[in-house]
């Protein structure tokens, strides 16, 4: 059975959780018994699925998306008149 488009695989979700915990690719690869190259490939796919800006780390991108969502939800006031 295929997963819906733009959905993280179980492995990608697992890697994302490790990234949120602050682990690096080499540490994640050791825990999951896969190569760091494979971890980076999963990270690139996560980056695409989450539609993060180029050149941001996953954590930076997630933080920006969460902040933007809070602004949209009215939970954070944003004043761009500087």
C-alpha positions as CSV (number, residue, x, y, z in Angstrom):
1,X,0.0,0.0,0.0
2,X,1.3,3.4,-1.0
3,X,1.4,6.3,1.4
4,X,-0.3,9.5,0.5
5,X,1.8,12.1,-1.3
6,X,3.6,14.6,0.9
7,X,3.5,12.3,3.9
8,X,6.5,11.3,5.9
9,X,7.3,7.6,5.9
10,X,7.6,6.0,9.4
11,X,11.4,6.0,9.0
12,X,11.4,9.7,8.1
13,X,9.2,10.5,11.1
14,X,11.6,8.6,13.3
15,X,14.6,10.5,12.0
16,X,12.7,13.8,12.4
17,X,12.1,13.0,16.1
18,X,15.9,12.3,16.5
19,X,16.6,15.6,14.9
20,X,14.2,17.4,17.2
21,X,16.2,15.8,20.1
22,X,19.4,17.4,18.7
23,X,21.1,14.4,17.3
24,X,23.3,14.7,14.2
25,X,23.2,12.4,11.1
26,X,26.1,10.2,12.4
27,X,24.4,9.7,15.8
28,X,21.1,8.9,14.1
29,X,22.8,6.4,11.7
30,X,24.4,4.6,14.6
31,X,21.1,4.3,16.5
32,X,19.2,3.1,13.4
33,X,22.0,1.0,12.0
34,X,21.9,2.7,8.6
35,X,24.5,4.9,6.9
36,X,24.8,8.6,7.5
37,X,24.3,9.0,3.7
38,X,20.9,7.3,4.1
39,X,20.0,9.6,7.0
40,X,20.9,12.7,4.9
41,X,18.8,11.4,2.0
42,X,15.9,11.0,4.4
43,X,16.5,14.5,5.7
44,X,16.5,15.9,2.1
45,X,13.1,14.2,1.5
46,X,11.8,15.5,4.8
47,X,12.9,19.0,3.8
48,X,11.0,18.7,0.5
49,X,7.8,17.3,2.1
50,X,7.7,20.0,4.8
51,X,8.3,22.6,2.1
52,X,11.1,24.3,4.0
53,X,13.2,27.1,2.5
54,X,16.5,26.1,0.9
55,X,19.6,26.3,3.0
56,X,17.8,26.0,6.3
57,X,18.4,23.2,8.8
58,X,15.3,21.1,9.5
59,X,15.1,22.6,13.0
60,X,15.3,26.2,11.7
61,X,12.7,25.4,9.1
62,X,10.4,23.8,11.6
63,X,10.7,26.7,14.0
64,X,9.9,29.2,11.3
65,X,6.9,27.2,10.1
66,X,5.6,27.0,13.7
67,X,6.1,30.7,14.3
68,X,4.3,31.6,11.1
69,X,1.4,29.3,12.1
70,X,1.2,31.1,15.5
71,X,1.1,34.4,13.7
72,X,-1.7,33.2,11.4
73,X,-3.6,31.8,14.4
74,X,-3.3,35.1,16.1
75,X,-1.3,33.7,19.0
76,X,1.7,35.9,18.2
77,X,1.5,39.6,17.3
78,X,3.7,40.5,14.4
79,X,4.7,44.1,13.8
80,X,6.6,44.6,10.6
81,X,6.6,48.4,10.8
82,X,10.3,48.9,11.6
